[in-house]
């Protein structure tokens, strides 16, 4: 199944390695992100903070456009 996590599979890593990027650093960064984003402390989890701000803005009928 393709998706946002398929980049971390061998199929996703092969073109990255061929392009000369550092696979070890990429995996290290993925592990760091996993640890950070699993933290349930609101003050230490940027995903929770982002979701809270989006919810506040949504409730004020604001829209974020990218």
C-alpha positions in Angstrom: 0.0 0.0 0.0 1.5 3.3 -1.0 1.2 6.2 1.3 3.1 8.6 3.6 5.1 5.7 5.2 6.1 3.9 2.1 9.1 6.1 1.8 10.6 4.1 4.7 10.3 0.8 2.9 13.0 -0.7 0.6 11.1 0.5 -2.4 11.1 4.1 -1.1 14.7 3.9 0.1 16.3 2.7 -3.1 15.7 5.9 -5.1 16.8 7.9 -2.1 20.1 5.9 -1.8 20.7 6.2 -5.6 20.3 10.0 -5.3 23.1 9.9 -2.7 21.2 10.8 0.4 22.2 9.4 3.7 19.8 6.6 4.5 21.1 6.1 8.1 20.5 9.7 9.0 17.0 9.4 7.5 16.2 6.4 9.6 17.7 8.1 12.7 15.5 11.2 12.0 12.4 8.9 11.7 13.1 7.3 15.0 13.6 10.7 16.7 10.3 11.9 15.3 8.5 8.7 16.4 9.8 9.2 19.9 8.9 13.0 20.0 5.4 12.6 18.5 4.5 9.7 20.9 5.1 11.9 23.9 1.8 12.5 25.6 2.9 15.6 27.3 1.2 18.5 25.5 4.1 20.9 26.2 6.5 18.5 24.5 4.4 17.3 21.5 4.2 19.6 18.5 1.5 17.5 16.9 -0.8 18.0 19.9 0.0 21.8 19.9 -0.7 22.1 16.2 -4.0 20.2 16.5 -5.1 22.4 19.4 -4.3 25.6 17.4 -6.1 24.3 14.3 -9.2 23.4 16.5 -9.2 26.8 18.1 -9.1 28.5 14.7 -11.7 26.1 13.3 -14.1 26.9 16.1 -13.6 30.6 15.3 -14.5 29.8 11.7 -11.0 30.6 10.5 -9.5 28.6 7.6 -5.8 27.9 7.0 -4.8 27.7 3.4 -1.6 26.4 2.1 
